[in-house]
Amino acid sequence: MRSMTGYGRLTKNIGDYSYNVEIKSLNSKNLNINTSISPLFSPLELHIQNLVKKYFKRGNLRISIDIKLLKTDDIIDVDLG
């Protein structure tokens, strides 16, 4: 039997973006998935939960996904002064 309590973290840079994924799990009789994702990618939240359900049958899961733009050359600064 595998433990249902665990922690995992992955940080990876792909192209101009940095992805940070963190998963925490605790033992539970039911499957409860709590996701936190950047607002821009919130439409993917249901897809992520359905994907997780394929691999987990029970437990409390906390999934955090942070996506950041690495290249800031194209960002416009506004001088309000």
N, C-alpha and C positions, 0 to 999 in steps of 0.2 A: 504494500500500500504506500502511496506517495503522500507526503505531507500536504495539507491544504493551507498551511500558513507559509507565506513567502513574500519576497520582495525582489523585483527586478527593475533594472534601469538601462536604457540604451540611448546614447547620443550619437547621431550620425549626420554628417554634412553631405548633402547631395545637391550639386549645382550651386545656386545662390541661396540655398536654404539650409537651416540647421534644424534638425528634428530631435526632440527630446521626449522619450516615451518612458513612463514610470508606471509599474503595476504593483499594487499591494493586495494581498489576499489574506483573509481570516476564515477560520472554520465556521460553517453555518449549515443548517439542514437544507435551506433553500438557496437558490441562486439570486443574488442581488448585485446588479452591476451599476456602479456610479461612475459616469464619465465626465471628464473635464477637458474641453478642447478649445482651441483658439476660435473666437466668434466667427471668423471668416470661413472656417471649415465646419461649423456646427451642422450643416445639412448632412454631413457624413456620420453623425453620431449614431443614428439608428443602424446604419450599415456596420459600424464597428461593433455595436452591441450584438447584432445577429452573428457576426463572425466569431465573437468570443463565446457565444452560446454553443458553437460547434465543438469547442474544446473543453468547456467547463460545464459540469452538471449541478454543482452546488458550491456554496461559499459566498462570502462578501468580497467583492472585487472593487477596487478603486483604481481607475485608469485615467492617467493624466497625459495629455498630448500637447506639447508646446512646439509651435512652428515659428521660426524667426527668419527674417530676411537678413542675409549676411552682407550683401552688396548694397551699400547705402549711397552710392554715387548718383543714382537717379532720383533721390528724394529731394524735393524742393523745400528750401528754407524760406520762410516769409519774414521779412524785416518789418516789424510793426512800429518801429521807432522813428 
